[in-house]
């Protein structure tokens, strides 16, 4: 995607030439899809770069266009990309759904639902949701990585990985310290399966994706249109197996689907699960970071990168999905949000974008 390199300029000169723009720099190697929304409405959404470095489709006559939405080789706003840890908010919403239905309690311990969990009587579901379990991150455990080797990418036996996660030992006393760890949301996925009687993927599809109409959201990066870029190979690479990431990071989506997700979630689409009503004291909850009414989360697996933000006071959204580990999207998300705060766009104007070089592009308004 586009990596922020230190400056954002917002200029308004409508009295003279009737346009304003946001300009920022981008690294040459950064590619991906993006969406900016102001006051709940999409300003612009598209993509930059090729879907794959190694495999190219032969375009037909209708595809002879510089518009990425019409080029079968270019990343566009409907291109599916791995969303990494953005998966966690789907897991969090599912847990709250089941709690609202009386099928589980956030104050209950893990062992209430996973009876074979050795530390199950010491950690509550709420502590998992808030990243205060005291457990280590299984994805960073060297012994586990050594055990599975290439299977981290090709896929291991889910039962074997489950057993290894159950064998982890506490690093901290539960409830005392925040520490971001994928283990927490992996365990929540197991609880979703146990309580609902459905696979994690089937539950999320039926209860979260279908009601919103998220038809382009799935669970395996191998099925995503955008291939991960491996700088060491200067070509397509491999990503962690969806078995390895599971409910902590296995999902794929598009910027358009995620835009609909955020509108639905923060707009009260899930009864009793409105983040800005549930969480008003800041911090980490339900797969989301909240501060002053702005919710956001980043995602990073082996190669893919992602970042998503929603301002509950304005309806502003920034969604960035990158295909390369060189894409550090945190600063860019913040910069774009700051730009949106100064953006003014009358209804008779539309947003446009132009790449003026491999390292720079401009977003501006033009009159209809």
Secondary structure, 3 states (H helix, E strand, C coil): CCCCCCCCEEEECCCCCCCEEEEEECCCCCCEEEEEEECCEEEEEEEECECCCCCCCCCCHHHCCCCHHHCCCECCCCCCEECHHHHHHHHHHHHHHHHHCCCCCCCCEHHHCCCCCCCCCCCEHHHHHCCCCCECCHHHCHHHHHHHCCHHHHCCCHHHHHHHHHCCCECCCCCCCCCCCHHHHHHHHHHHHHHHCCCHHHHHHHHHHHHHCCCCCECCHHHCCCCCEECCCCEECCCCCHHHHHHHHCCEECHHHHHHHHHHHHCCCCCCCCHHHHCCCCEEECCEEEECCEEEEEEECCCCEEEEEEECCCCCEEEEEECECCCCCHHHHHHHHHHHHHCCCCCCEEEEEEEEECCEEEEEEEEC
